[in-house]
Amino acid sequence: MPTDEEKKIRLAKKYELLDPDVRLMLRVRDDDGAAFEELVQKYQSRLVGILRHLVSNTDQAEDLAQDVFLRIYRARKRYVPTAKFSTWLFTITHNVASTALSKRSRRKEVNLTHSPSGAMPSRPLDTMAKEKSALMPARLVARDEMAEMMRSAIAQLGDRQRMAMLLSKFEGMSYLEIAETMDLSTQAVKSLLSRARLKLKTILEPYVENGVVPNVIAAEEEG
Amino acid sequence: MSEEETQALISEELTAYLDGELAGAELASVERRLQEDPSYLAQMQQLQCSWDLLDVLPPTPNYDAFVKTTMELVVQDSDRELKKRLWMGRGLLTKLLMFLLLPGAAFASSYAMTNQRITAPYRKLIRELPLIENHDRYAKLNLQIDFLQKLNEAALFTRDVVLSFSADSSELMPDLDEKNEEFLSIETIKDRESRLKAMQPQQVQALKRNQEKFDQLPEQRKQEIANFHLQLLVRDNKNELATTMAVYYDWLKSLGETERTEVLDEVDIETRIEMIAAKIDQQNLEKFGKAGATMLPGGDAEPFFKWYGWFLKHHKPKILKTARELYVDVYRKQSGGKTPSANRIKQFQKSSLSQKVGFLFQYDPNQMRELMGESEVNRLRKQLSLLAIEILDSYQSQEQQKALIISWIDAANQAKLNIAPEHLRDFYNSLPKTRHDALDSLSPSDWKNALKQLYRKKRLNPK
């Protein structure tokens, strides 16, 4: 019967073999700066992208992403692989973002939506469809507007729903991995993702059904 | 079970199905119902449709600047970590001294990322600030860290000794590397922001010009410059290297266009350093004749330098000891009886031998005279031309002859030293208006040479 320590070593070996990023992180543990730079290079856009959706502010997202990398670097000497590197990275990201969001919430700062006017104008789907399908410059504009609509929709999800959704959709994480990252049960993840999908469906219904860009309501706190 | 609860359960089931999290009996059950129940299928399609719309979001682009600043933060953090460890390992008295002597004692305060937020317009400028400020210096090193290291080891460049002692100032012996500390210290983003805000209009203009030049560089070149900057930052002797780099950069300006290109284009590092050494020797010889009234024939400059090199080597231990004792004495006198801290003494000891000799000359030239015995005078006599020996012999007593040799040594020392720009500027400011008028009518290069000459003469004959 293997002891806990032996199990830990086996697990570490397994992740070292399976995950190239774990191997990079082990080099970082041995003070290899180039390996760390490679990890920063590899994950920067994914990390900043997720954080931007979480805090709805690019500058803050970049600062927080640097904070995440700094924490990883500081923890390098204690690093033992017990999961995929990305799981560990996004666990730290989740913690950093949660702290930032709770600070913001304590300051009672309302997270305003992206439209400067507070609401996006409604536009008929046929206009959008025309722009989308035709080979014309406006297509790019329409796509930008759709992206803006989606960002606004995401901003209306609760913090945890948003995090779970981002990890599932953009990081392709399984429920188990999301559960590890967010320190939840798989059942809780299942429930969070289900509510996130339902909420998105409700918000985007005017667009899906009638081609009308939904009005954006001020984002609500955790749902 | 309420309608709402039922809906929630259905949604969970369909979400898990869409996310590929179902298997076995659960999966079979959902698939069967999807075939049999059109409303169930419609719900699934609606859930998936809004999910698919997320694909419209563009990916976040990669920014080189992000990687650069993150790496800088990490290096900075390592630096602090190291200092903190050193701090933890020290005794109470040393801690107190460290705290007093290191006004920046940043490592003693907590590191807060949130304090480093800045607004968008300056973001790029702040991120690239050290690169914008230094890219030209780095380029003059051909972006070769090995070259800089070897240039430093060759000890070809020395700064003028710091002479400004003021009893009122807490900085009785300013850091010789102070100027270079500015661009090689690893700053936080907030530090950079403050530095930018504190800049004078002409500094901002200079920075803008540098930024324009930097912005025109190809991305690959920018990356190479950033890599060089990082390599420099992680060196233990980075401040020493920065001093060498700054003096080398100033020295290159003293060369003509052809000579400068010749140095910069030399591919082999060793050959380039030899070339630099030869040019410096030549310049020293030229400067020697101009450095005060040496009365030494031009052709004797080279043998004199050889003798002087031997003299320094031969008396090195004595010079080091005497200079150290004199430094403590001067410090005490200037500060009303205070003893310099171990750190200050250490800093003084780090200065070069030539700088220490300069210090001795400034505060007690007799100490050098006492080092010179009859054998030293005779050794020199053997190397000089007949004309030079005649000049020497025109002085009757040995003490007078020694005084003449001392003035030659001082001239040689002055010729070897590069004058720090800030000292030259202070010296210029201290000159009377008539001198200003005479100097200001010269061309910029003649102006600088004439000012240096005047500075050296003044140093040789202060009265």
Interface residues (C-beta under 8 A of the other chain):
Chain A: G33 F36 E37 V40 Q41 Q44 S45 R46 V48 G49 R52 D59 Q60 E62 D63 L64 A65 Q66 D67 F69 L70 Y73 R74 R143 M146 A147 M150 R151 A153 I154 S168 K169 S174 Y175 K190 S191 L193 S194 R195 R197 L198 L200 K201 I203 L204 E205 Y207 V208
Chain B: A8 S11 E12 L14 T15 A16 L18 D19 E21 Q46 L47 C49 S50 W51 L53 L54 V56 L57 P58 P59 T60 P61 N62 Y63 F66 V67 T69 T70 M71 L73 V74 D77 S78 E81 M113 T114 Q116 R117 I118 T119 A120 R123 L230 V234
